[in-house]
Amino acid sequence: MASSYVLSPNAAKLNLSFAPSDLYAPSPSSSVSYTNTKSRRRKFSTNSVTDSPALLNFPNYPSPKPIVPQKDTSHWNPLQRAASAAFDFAEAALLSRERSQPLPKTVDPRHQISGNYAPVPEQSVKPSLSVTGKIPDCIDGVYLRNGANPLFEPVSGHHLFDGDGMVHAVKISNGDASYSCRFTETERLVQEKRLGSPIFPKAIGELHGHSGIARLMLFYARGLFGLLNHRNGTGVANAGLVYFHDRLLAMSEDDLPYQVRVTDDGDLETVGRFDFEGQLNSAMIAHPKIDPETKELFALSYDVVKKPYLKYFRFSPEGEKSPDVEIPLASTTMMHDFAITENFVVIPDQQVVFKLSDMFLGKSPVKYDGEKVSRFGILPKNAVDASEMVWVESPETFCFHLWNAWESPETDEVVVIGSCMTPADSIFNECDEQLNSVLSEIRLNLKTGKSTRRTIIPGSVQMNLEAGMVNRNFLGRKTRYAYLAIAEPWPKVSGFAKVDLSTGEVKNHFYGGKKYGGEPFFLPRGLESNGEDDGYIMSFVHDEEGWKSELQIVNAVTLELEATVKLPSRVPYGFHGTFVNSADLLNQA
């Protein structure tokens, strides 16, 4: 039996119920909307702030036996119960004040988690899925993709990036495919399930202005009374995935990574927060890089509160961590991605910054700093301190993602490939200007300290390209091709582009009709590969007319569809993925 997803009118209650219908809610005709209508669904009463009216109204599906996270306070003493009641009363007043003001689209749940951005419940393994075409014999393992999937219905502001991490997995063996999806059981999620409400502040949706300060005060006050524990991390693990040191790691840059294990039958289990045997004591960026030759993993960690604001470190293939290299920055910078070359790491210091003091002025702490000049830092991979860092300015450059970088010894340059986004802070702050994401080549001269930037794709065929990759076997080396999501109509992905980075030639694969996807994941064909583009593109695709989801496997040379795996339930649009081959699955820690 497939399960249907229903959110009750109680703002923090998730009803997961079993029904004969497949999990394809909400339907195209029932987009998420703000309503306080009386529902025919069963109501649940609690004594917490979460009794306030729900912001979202999802379609009504049969739910004869709702499964609802119940608040467990059995271990609280009388003082804790009294404190909890007082904090709930204060939060209710805060919510009442917040709801008197309109929310910008960037944190409005009606926009952020509507349609196929809406969450789904977990799915146990569904084997022997229907396949159209033939899955190539060389694909033997599991394709995994991370994404944001809020367990609880938002009671206030919510940004897409705020959702709880959920990993979707398609395991393939001998042409047969299975599917499952599971929440990553972060410390945050485990505690919120026990408390029965979304008690942890949402980094983007809620932490802005005076109300954000009030939420932080309430959060830490609850911690002081032992109502929750924030010392084991507050992250959501919803962005990146990497397989390293015999472990699948789910990441978001606000916490340590979480280890997730793939079971023999293709299910997913959260092992726990992973600190590399006590070596890692700070958050790790969601896009670490693995050098295809040395097999080392390179990473960054940034802090928005205290210095050092940025640290660089690396791990040997055996998981041994290097000492931190503290990178001196004048202010905290939003740093979602970076790049590596054969000998260097390339670190962006751009114009989207964190300014927590702006919260006291009633503003968002994430802002575009027009007085700052964007720059890239080039640091030797084996550096022990930041004295060897070379900074090269690149004015008005903001790349949310960097697709690759390599060295050009004949010109004393480092070449960086990224999508330059304008307005730079448009993902976080509402603006009237249309968003553009332009694939660009940025050349950083290490001798002169100067930079140049050129648009790779001719203006006549220009399109928004965001999310994608190069062949990771060539990461940090000169590559000819990049496979990037065609983010049109923004933020939906109507297909992907194969771009020749030297000539600007573009070949497109569109999903067709009302089908939209996400990040195109490039999987090399194997040891017998005959070229950089010899492999396959894998991507989850959702049909907004038929309201069905599938995994498409496309030949990366010809861009012809090789196979389609019909999925048993809806897969929301998400973030980044990876592939773990069958041999590595057998060696998981």
Sequence and secondary structure as in RCSB ss.txt:
>XXXX:A:sequence
MASSYVLSPNAAKLNLSFAPSDLYAPSPSSSVSYTNTKSRRRKFSTNSVTDSPALLNFPNYPSPKPIVPQKDTSH
WNPLQRAASAAFDFAEAALLSRERSQPLPKTVDPRHQISGNYAPVPEQSVKPSLSVTGKIPDCIDGVYLRNGANP
LFEPVSGHHLFDGDGMVHAVKISNGDASYSCRFTETERLVQEKRLGSPIFPKAIGELHGHSGIARLMLFYARGLF
GLLNHRNGTGVANAGLVYFHDRLLAMSEDDLPYQVRVTDDGDLETVGRFDFEGQLNSAMIAHPKIDPETKELFAL
SYDVVKKPYLKYFRFSPEGEKSPDVEIPLASTTMMHDFAITENFVVIPDQQVVFKLSDMFLGKSPVKYDGEKVSR
FGILPKNAVDASEMVWVESPETFCFHLWNAWESPETDEVVVIGSCMTPADSIFNECDEQLNSVLSEIRLNLKTGK
STRRTIIPGSVQMNLEAGMVNRNFLGRKTRYAYLAIAEPWPKVSGFAKVDLSTGEVKNHFYGGKKYGGEPFFLPR
GLESNGEDDGYIMSFVHDEEGWKSELQIVNAVTLELEATVKLPSRVPYGFHGTFVNSADLLNQA
>XXXX:A:secstr
  EEEEE SBTT EEEEE SS B  S TTS  B      SS     SSGGGSB S B      SS B      TT
  HHHHHHHHHHHHHHHHHHHHHTTS   GGG HHHHT GGGS    EEEE S  EEE   TT  EEEEEEEE  
SS  SS   GGGS EEEEEEEEETTEEEEEEEE   HHHHHHHHHTS  S  TTTT SHHHHHHHHHHHHHHHHT
TS   TT      SEEEEETTEEEEE TTS  EEEEE TTS EEEEEE  TTTT  S   S  EE TTT  EEEE
EE SSSS  EEEEEE TT  B   EEE  SS B     EE SSEEEEEE SEEE GGGGGGTS SEEE TTS  E
EEEEETT SSGGG EEEE TT  EEEEEEEEEEGGGTEEEEEEEEEESTTTTTS  SS  EEEEEEEEEETTT  
EEEEESS GGG   EEEEE  GGGTTS  SEEEEEE  STTS  EEEEEETTT  EEEEE  TTEE    EEEE 
 TT  STT EEEEEEEEETTTTEEEEEEEETTT  EEEEEE SB       EEEEEHHHHHT  
